[in-house]
Amino acid sequence: MAKLSKRLLLGQIDINNPGVPESPLYKTRNIENRSIVPWDYELIKDNERIPSKLHNVTCSNHCVGYERTLNAVPIQRQILVLRKIKGNLYTLQTVILTVGCTCVHPEIIEVKP
């Protein structure tokens, strides 16, 4: 293992190495705060559904350090759940969850005269 990656693994940061970000966000342990798009978890509970608990991500509306050049967008996934109809009767249902966030270049729409 390379010396730098071993130090990073141990939580040591070489501030003289330009390959290592100097942002104070880099030093925090929470991955959601170290991301270029900060995000947060939201717990969604529904006792009429299996699974009854799902985690949804809420993305920040900006990309840290790239506010003027990139847009923050959610990464969504469709999952199947069981929705209780009555008693022990269930139906299959689709739920769309945000599972992550990413930064993308803005979409450019060409306007023709």
PyMOL commands that set and color helices and strands:
alter all, ss='L'
color gray80, all
select helices_A, chain A and resi 3-9+24-27+31-34
alter helices_A, ss='H'
color red, helices_A
select strands_A, chain A and resi 39-45+49-50+53-59+71-86+89-104
alter strands_A, ss='S'
color yellow, strands_A
deselect
rebuild
show_as cartoon
